[in-house]
Amino acid sequence: MSPYVFPIQYAFLVFLLGCYVLFVPWLIYTYRKDGFFSWWRFILSSSFLFYLLCALFLVLLPLPATRDTCAMQAENTVYYSLIPFTFVRDILKETSFVWSQPSSYIQLVKKQAFLQAAFNFLLLLPFGVYLRYFFQKREYWKRALGLGFALSLFFEVTQLTGIYGIYLCPYRLFDVDDLILNSSGALFGCFVAPIILALFPSTKSIEAKRASVMESDIVLPVPQLLALLIDCIVVRFMSGLFDVLLPFGWLTELISTSLGIVLGFYFIPLLWNGKTIGTAILRFRLVNEDSGKPSATSLFKRFLALYFTWFIMYTSNAISQIERWMESAFYPFLILFTFGVIVVITLVLLIHGLLVLFSRGSRRFYFDYASGLRTSRK
């Protein structure tokens, strides 16, 4: 089992790294598409990614110790097998299998040729199950067969080309039997999928909840935070552009960031019907509680609430770094004061954010509450 455990271990490590990198983009995608976070869809999608990594690593690992794989092989080595169903002949050659004698079946499952064929059949069987879930209808079995064949062909070509030139010669055989068994496994998985998928929620229940969320015009706190994160990244990018344009000096960062904030959090939503870059990506906008339309006054109040939070944190940190005060006897107290301001504001924002997140939409973030704005998908 060690040849199979080793690739799966590496696949798990890469999977964890992929989750770390892709989790926020996935949240943005799912809240943009559905308006809520579905644990079932997350588990299904992440398990599909983990499965594909396992399948790829099982096919490619372990890698050769040297790039010059040609030197490890005999001259005139054949790197492909184009005769179909050779695995049947190999299985019969290795075993004394007799159809009329069930006791000989045990010998069959112990032989390398049978285990290799069974592995190739099972390799893409889960792929067929996933495709049946994605396509839903049984009539799409042709797609499952075609995509299973395409994925298997990708694996075989990757092996035949030495991972597309990384290795000078192929280190595994291109086998037409692998294409047959892999594709058959994907097709079989498509047909048996309903037995497995009956244990899990259907896509219809997810779509029904999505329609309910969209109809009720609910924007949950998490997509609001994601939109704010995107807007902060946009502001940082614009501030960098202003840094280039402004003359260098100790006020450059303060002025450039202030310009970025006023542009990202006031002028853009003012000119874009209540949408910032982040809210547009997450498919909602800011409107007044009463009128249902964004007003310049409310948007300006929201900008001020965000700006003064940043300004207090920025100035507290900047004051503690002024060199001429470092020799003063009051410098330790100044450091303690500025550090305390930063810690207090951070804790207040953290507690406030957690209260809003766990309120399930009954609370608003302070910058929306202070400005009289609410979120809307309409």
Phi, psi and omega in degrees: 000343184301324177298337180266328181290320182302309178296325180293324177298316178293322178298322180294320179295316178294324178298316178298318178296318179297321177297320180297318183282323190261358186295313180295314174302324178294318177300316179299316180296313185288323177287329176291321185279313188253334184087356178208166181262122179256114178298323181296315179294324178295314180297317180297313183293317180292323177293325177295318176297316180297320179297315180298321177296317178299315181298316180295315182289327176295328180282324189261330185268153358283149179279151177298155181284342181228152178287332180277073180287343178296324181291342182273355187240157179288158179294144181064030177294135178267127186258011182213155175228113186253009179267116183289152176063027173296331182297330178294314179298320180294321180295314180293329180289324185279338187236158172261058185283130179231125183301324185277357182240096181302333181296337180282349180294328180297320177297327182298313186285353180266351185271148184298319182297319179291316181297322179295317179294319179296320178299315180295327177290318183282341185303316182254009176298314176299329178300319177295325178294314179298318181296323178296324178292318181291319183272336175073309188273143181293333183296347181271021181297332179294324177295319179298318179295316181294317180290325175297317177296318181296317179294318178297319178296322176300316178299314184292318179294322177300320178290317184295326181271007182063046185055052173056047172095355178297320177252143188293330178225156176299143177249002172220160187275136169278116187234124179295334177295327177296320177299317181294312183290318179299313181296320178296321178296318178296319179295317179297319178299324178296323183282326182269357183304320182303329179295322181279315185289346178296341181277352187237160179299145179275165178292338180296321179293323178292318179295324178295318178293322178299315179297323179294318179295316180295321182291322182279356178058045180262130172241111184289162182298325184297311176298331175295318177293321178297319177297320178295321178298315178298318179297322178295322177295318178297317178299318179297321179294315179295324178297322177297323177294319178294328178302321181291324185279329184277150176293146183291137178179175184289342179268356186300312182296319180297315183290315183295318179292322178298318178296319178297319181292315181293327178286314184286325186254356177234300187291320179297308177295330179295319182272349186243032175058044176085008181256132166264177177300316182293315181292328177294320178295321180274003174065050168209173181216174181257132179223159175289148181300320187270307187280336184077010177231147179283133177253155181297324181294314181295318179295325178291320177297320178296318177299316180297319180298319179287320185293315183293329175298312178294319185297319179295317179296319182293311182294324178299318179289321182292321181299320182290348183254007177287118189296322186292343178269351186292334180271356181286150179290339181271001184299318178300321179291325178295317178298316180298319181293310182295321177297319179296320178298314181296316181295316181297312180297319179298315179296318179298315179295322180295312180296317178300315180297318179295320179297319179291318181298318183273000178276350180057039174096355181280342177247158175243157175292151190301325183289331175281321180295316182293333183263355181072027180256155172223167180266149181210144176265000184260000000 
